Amino acid sequence: MVNYEKILKENGQEHLLKYIEMGNKEQKENLISEISKINFNQVNELYKISNKDNEKAIESCLIEHTKFVDKYRISNDEFEKYKNIGENIIKNGEYDVVTMAGGQGRRIGHNGPKGTFLLNVNPKPKYLFEIIADGLKMANEKYGITLNWYIMTSTENNDKTVKFFEEHNYFDYPKNKVKFFKQGNLPLVSEEGKLLVDENLHIKYAADGNGCIYRAMQQGGVLDDMKKNNIKWIFIGSVDNAILNMVDPILLGLTVSDGNKIGSKSVVKRSPQERVGVFCKKNNKPAVIEYTELPTEMANELDEDGELLFGESHIMCNLYSIEALDIISKNQLPYHSAHKKATYLDENGELIKPTKPNAYKYEAFIFDGFTFFDNISILRGRREEDFAPVKNAEGEDSPETAIQLYNNFWKK
């Protein structure tokens, strides 16, 4: 039997002994079982990156502008070339799509998985999942295929997501073509590095970031399933983009034509302060710098044409060859820390609801997978045709702005 008392004391987590004492028999057994499964070495290493000065870390790297192709400035011949290459791959059944849907809708005031949020668009309101399903059905009809649709959920929202699809008859998408898989979790820790406990005497966990999709696809059997189906290219997009095009033959054709294993779409940053990551070359490898890590001076830097030098926004529209996903899934991406508000049970058994950030969560970023390759194809699109995110309750990137972009797009 694991000596949990010794392990906790060795790792500075002996406060958990008080929670074991306050629980009933079942709660004690569950908490001890959870403690026995924690990788304390990993927790200790993660805590070291908490509150790290990310701007200084960026300044120690060689950061350069990255090339892109503007979809609306390429010649007709190039456009047709990329289109034909991409459409042939899609029609041959060598293309799959993945939706990242592990998040909750709390930031937009929604109680449930974010994909279940109802957007009041014309001519009738639609759920975010429904909008994606409609787009895929149109692609299926256009290309004479039926795409496999993989959906990454989280431990927190998986059951509710699957139930939601069942209740809505999968939005008339073939049920056998929709497959769910879960991302992983990591423990939350306090500002002092202590593990937190919830009101039910469970260790508090949070999803480990969109960058863990690669490992989740490998462990969830998704990559094996794709290989079995002879899939060559995979698009991964986010559930909260109301005009997301998951089947773009131009991006696919460009990436194949360039001889690259990864591709992505971008739109021009609205302003230097916009809260989006931007593409760059970091130490000669394709990368994205998150808005929280981009030094102000670099964010405002202009090129010779007066455009932002680091102005290509990463909008979570990423394309991979199956070989690329295989490579990334076998490697551990770096983790980043985020300072968050986390409700927790204190050592006196009182539930604490903080009014300011009090804990660290750790997450990997999907774009850190780009650094395993020398180059990436970036296709610059337009915000009004590619990016209508639902991230904030009001203001920019809110349901209101997403509805307007959606309605304008389909009106055209």
C-alpha positions in Angstrom: 0.0 0.0 0.0 1.2 3.5 -0.9 2.4 5.5 2.2 0.5 8.6 1.3 1.4 10.5 4.5 5.2 10.1 3.7 4.6 11.2 0.1 2.6 14.3 1.1 5.2 15.4 3.7 8.1 14.9 1.2 6.4 17.1 -1.3 5.1 19.8 1.0 1.5 18.8 0.6 0.8 17.6 4.1 -2.2 20.0 4.4 -4.1 17.3 2.5 -4.0 15.1 5.6 -6.6 17.5 7.2 -9.0 16.9 4.3 -8.6 13.2 4.7 -9.5 13.5 8.4 -12.6 15.6 7.7 -14.1 13.2 5.1 -16.4 10.2 5.6 -15.1 6.7 4.9 -15.9 6.9 1.2 -14.5 10.4 0.8 -11.3 9.4 2.6 -10.8 6.4 0.4 -11.4 8.4 -2.8 -9.1 11.2 -1.8 -6.3 8.8 -0.8 -6.8 7.0 -4.2 -6.5 10.4 -6.0 -3.4 11.3 -4.1 -1.7 8.0 -5.0 -2.2 8.8 -8.7 -0.6 12.3 -8.7 2.7 12.7 -10.3 4.3 15.0 -7.6 7.5 15.5 -9.5 5.5 16.9 -12.4 3.5 19.1 -10.0 6.7 20.5 -8.4 8.2 21.2 -11.8 5.1 22.9 -13.0 4.9 25.2 -10.0 8.4 26.4 -10.9 7.0 28.1 -14.0 4.3 29.9 -12.1 4.4 33.7 -12.5 7.3 33.3 -14.9 8.3 36.5 -16.7 7.2 35.4 -20.2 8.3 38.6 -21.9 11.9 38.1 -20.7 11.7 34.5 -22.0 10.7 35.8 -25.4 13.4 38.4 -25.5 16.0 35.7 -25.1 14.9 34.1 -28.3 15.5 35.0 -31.9 12.1 36.3 -33.1 11.6 37.1 -36.8 8.7 38.0 -39.1 7.2 35.0 -40.9 6.0 34.7 -44.5 2.4 34.3 -45.5 0.3 34.1 -48.6 -2.7 36.5 -48.9 -5.6 34.5 -50.3 -7.0 37.6 -52.0 -3.8 38.6 -53.7 -2.8 35.4 -55.4 -3.2 35.1 -59.2 -6.2 33.2 -60.7 -3.8 30.5 -61.9 -2.3 30.0 -58.4 -5.8 29.9 -56.9 -7.0 27.3 -59.3 -3.9 25.2 -58.7 -4.3 25.2 -55.0 -8.0 24.6 -55.3 -7.6 21.5 -57.6 -4.9 20.0 -55.4 -7.0 20.5 -52.2 -10.3 19.3 -53.8 -8.7 16.1 -55.2 -7.5 15.1 -51.7 -10.9 15.9 -50.1 -12.8 14.0 -52.8 -10.5 11.0 -52.4 -11.6 10.7 -48.8 -8.1 11.5 -47.4 -9.2 14.4 -45.2 -10.7 14.5 -41.7 -11.8 17.3 -39.3 -11.4 17.7 -35.6 -13.2 20.2 -33.3 -11.7 21.3 -30.0 -14.7 21.6 -27.6 -13.3 20.9 -24.2 -14.3 24.3 -22.7 -17.2 25.5 -20.7 -19.1 28.7 -21.6 -18.7 30.5 -18.3 -16.9 33.5 -19.7 -19.9 34.2 -21.9 -22.4 33.5 -19.1 -23.4 30.0 -20.4 -23.8 27.1 -18.0 -22.6 24.1 -20.0 -20.2 23.1 -22.7 -19.3 26.0 -25.0 -20.5 24.2 -28.1 -24.0 24.1 -26.7 -24.3 27.9 -26.6 -27.2 29.1 -28.7 -26.3 32.0 -31.1 -29.3 34.1 -32.1 -28.4 34.2 -35.8 -30.6 34.6 -38.9 -32.9 33.0 -40.1 -33.1 31.0 -36.9 -30.9 30.6 -33.8 -28.3 27.9 -33.9 -26.0 26.2 -31.4 -22.3 26.5 -32.1 -22.1 22.7 -32.6 -25.0 23.0 -35.0 -23.2 25.7 -37.1 -20.2 23.4 -37.5 -22.4 20.4 -38.4 -24.2 22.5 -41.1 -20.9 23.5 -42.6 -19.7 19.9 -42.7 -22.9 18.7 -44.3 -22.5 21.4 -47.0 -18.9 20.2 -47.7 -20.1 16.6 -47.8 -22.7 17.4 -50.4 -20.3 19.5 -52.4 -17.5 16.9 -52.6 -19.6 13.7 -52.6 -18.1 12.4 -49.3 -18.9 12.0 -45.6 -16.2 13.4 -43.4 -15.3 11.8 -40.1 -15.9 14.4 -37.4 -13.8 14.0 -34.3 -14.7 16.1 -31.2 -12.3 16.6 -28.3 -14.2 17.1 -25.0 -12.9 17.3 -21.5 -13.5 15.3 -18.3 -15.8 18.2 -17.2 -18.0 18.4 -20.2 -17.8 15.1 -22.1 -21.0 13.5 -20.7 -23.0 16.6 -21.2 -21.7 17.0 -24.8 -22.5 13.5 -25.8 -26.0 13.8 -24.3 -26.5 17.1 -26.1 -25.7 15.4 -29.5 -28.1 12.6 -28.7 -30.9 14.9 -27.7 -30.4 16.8 -31.0 -30.1 13.8 -33.2 -26.5 14.8 -34.0 -28.0 17.7 -36.0 -28.7 15.1 -38.8 -25.0 14.3 -39.2 -24.4 10.6 -39.6 -23.9 9.4 -36.0 -21.3 6.7 -37.0 -19.1 9.5 -38.4 -19.0 11.5 -35.1 -16.5 10.3 -32.6 -15.7 11.9 -29.2 -12.4 11.8 -27.3 -11.2 13.5 -24.1 -8.3 15.7 -23.3 -6.3 15.3 -20.2 -6.2 17.2 -16.8 -3.6 18.7 -14.5 -4.0 19.6 -10.8 -4.6 23.3 -9.9 -2.2 24.7 -7.2 -2.5 27.7 -4.9 -0.1 30.6 -5.1 1.9 28.8 -2.4 2.2 25.7 -4.5 -0.4 23.7 -2.5 -2.9 21.3 -4.2 -6.5 22.5 -3.9 -9.5 20.5 -2.9 -13.1 21.0 -3.9 -16.3 21.0 -1.8 -16.7 17.2 -2.4 -13.2 16.5 -1.1 -11.7 15.8 -4.6 -8.4 17.2 -5.8 -9.1 20.1 -8.1 -8.1 19.6 -11.7 -8.3 21.7 -14.9 -8.0 20.7 -18.5 -4.4 20.7 -19.7 -4.8 23.1 -22.7 -5.5 22.8 -26.4 -1.8 21.7 -27.0 -2.6 18.4 -25.4 -4.9 17.5 -28.3 -2.0 15.7 -30.0 -1.4 13.3 -27.1 -5.2 12.9 -26.6 -5.6 11.9 -30.3 -2.9 9.3 -29.9 -4.1 7.9 -26.6 -7.7 8.0 -27.6 -7.1 5.9 -30.7 -8.0 8.8 -33.1 -4.7 8.7 -35.0 -4.9 4.9 -35.4 -8.5 5.3 -36.7 -7.4 7.9 -39.2 -4.5 5.8 -40.4 -6.9 2.8 -40.8 -9.1 5.0 -43.0 -6.1 6.2 -45.1 -6.4 9.8 -44.0 -3.6 12.0 -45.2 -4.6 15.5 -43.9 -6.5 16.7 -40.8 -8.0 20.1 -40.0 -8.2 21.1 -36.3 -10.4 24.0 -35.4 -12.1 25.5 -32.4 -15.8 25.2 -31.5 -16.3 28.9 -30.8 -15.7 30.4 -34.3 -19.2 31.0 -35.8 -17.9 31.2 -39.4 -15.2 28.5 -39.2 -14.5 26.8 -42.6 -13.2 23.4 -41.7 -12.9 22.3 -45.3 -10.8 24.8 -47.2 -9.2 23.4 -50.4 -7.1 26.5 -50.8 -5.3 26.1 -47.5 -4.8 22.4 -48.2 -3.6 23.0 -51.7 -1.2 25.7 -50.7 0.3 23.5 -47.9 0.8 20.5 -50.2 2.2 22.8 -53.0 4.7 24.3 -50.5 5.8 20.8 -49.5 5.0 21.5 -45.8 3.5 19.2 -43.2 1.5 21.9 -41.4 -0.5 24.9 -42.5 -2.7 27.5 -40.8 -5.0 30.4 -41.5 -4.5 34.0 -40.2 -6.2 37.3 -40.2 -4.6 40.7 -39.7 -4.6 41.9 -36.1 -7.3 44.4 -35.4 -4.8 46.5 -33.4 -1.5 45.9 -31.6 -3.5 45.3 -28.4 -5.8 42.6 -29.7 -5.8 39.6 -27.4 -4.6 37.0 -30.0 -1.4 35.1 -30.6 0.7 36.1 -33.6 2.7 34.0 -36.0 6.5 34.4 -36.2 9.7 32.5 -36.6 11.2 31.7 -33.2 14.8 30.5 -33.2 14.3 29.7 -36.9 11.2 27.6 -36.3 7.5 28.4 -37.0 5.8 29.6 -33.8 3.1 31.7 -32.3 3.6 34.2 -29.5 0.6 34.5 -27.2 -0.6 38.0 -26.5 0.3 37.6 -22.8 3.9 36.9 -23.8 4.4 39.5 -26.6 6.5 42.5 -25.5 4.7 45.8 -26.1 7.5 47.2 -28.3 7.3 44.1 -30.6 3.5 44.3 -30.7 3.7 47.8 -32.1 6.5 47.3 -34.6 5.7 48.1 -38.2 7.1 46.7 -41.5 8.1 48.7 -44.6 4.5 48.7 -45.8 3.2 50.2 -42.5 1.6 46.9 -41.4 2.2 45.3 -38.0 5.4 43.2 -38.3 3.8 40.7 -36.0 0.3 41.1 -37.2 -0.7 37.6 -38.5 -3.2 36.4 -35.9 -3.4 32.7 -35.1 -7.1 32.0 -35.3 -7.1 28.3 -34.4 -7.5 27.1 -38.0 -4.7 24.5 -38.3 -3.9 21.9 -40.9 -1.7 18.8 -40.4 -0.5 15.9 -42.4 -1.0 12.6 -40.5 2.8 12.3 -40.3 3.0 15.7 -38.5 0.4 14.6 -35.9 2.3 11.4 -35.4 5.5 13.3 -34.7 4.0 15.8 -32.4 2.0 13.3 -30.4 5.2 11.5 -29.4 6.7 14.6 -27.8 5.8 16.5 -24.7 5.0 20.1 -25.4 6.0 22.8 -22.8 3.5 23.9 -20.3 2.5 27.5 -19.6 1.0 28.8 -16.4 -2.2 30.9 -16.1 -3.3 32.8 -13.0 -6.9 32.0 -12.4 -9.7 32.3 -9.8 -10.5 28.8 -8.3 -13.1 28.0 -5.7 -11.8 25.7 -3.1 -12.4 24.2 0.3 -10.1 25.5 3.0 -8.6 23.5 5.8 -11.5 24.4 8.1 -14.0 22.9 5.7 -15.3 26.3 4.5 -15.9 26.9 0.7 -13.9 29.9 -0.5 -15.0 31.8 -3.6 -12.1 34.2 -4.4 -12.7 37.6 -6.0 -9.3 37.7 -7.6 -6.9 35.1 -9.1 -5.6 32.8 -6.4 -4.3 29.7 -8.2 -2.3 28.5 -11.2 -3.5 26.2 -13.9 -1.1 24.7 -16.4 -1.7 24.2 -20.1 0.0 23.3 -23.3 -0.6 25.5 -26.4 -1.5 23.8 -29.7 0.9 26.0 -31.7 3.9 24.8 -29.7 3.6 21.7 -31.9 4.6 23.9 -34.9 8.2 24.0 -33.7 8.9 20.4 -34.7 9.0 21.6 -38.3 11.1 24.0 -40.3 8.3 25.7 -42.1 4.5 26.3 -42.1 2.2 27.5 -44.8 0.1 30.5 -43.7 -2.9 31.6 -45.7 -4.1 35.1 -44.7 -7.8 35.4 -44.9 -10.3 38.0 -43.9 -11.9 38.5 -40.5 -15.4 38.8 -42.1 -15.0 35.5 -43.8 -12.9 33.4 -41.4 -13.1 34.6 -37.8 -16.1 35.3 -35.7 -15.1 34.1 -32.2 -17.4 33.8 -29.2 -15.0 34.5 -26.3 -16.3 37.3 -24.2 -19.8 38.1 -22.8 -19.8 41.6 -24.4 -17.7 43.9 -26.5 -15.2 42.5 -29.0 -15.4 38.8 -29.8 -18.7 38.4 -28.1 -22.0 36.7 -29.2 -23.1 40.1 -30.5 -20.1 40.6 -32.8 -20.2 36.9 -33.9 -23.9 37.1 -34.8 -23.2 40.2 -36.9 -20.3 38.5 -38.7 -22.3 35.3 -39.2 -25.3 37.2 -40.6 -23.2 39.4 -42.9 -21.3 36.3 -44.2 -24.4 34.3 -45.1 -26.2 37.4 -46.5 -23.4 37.6 -49.1 
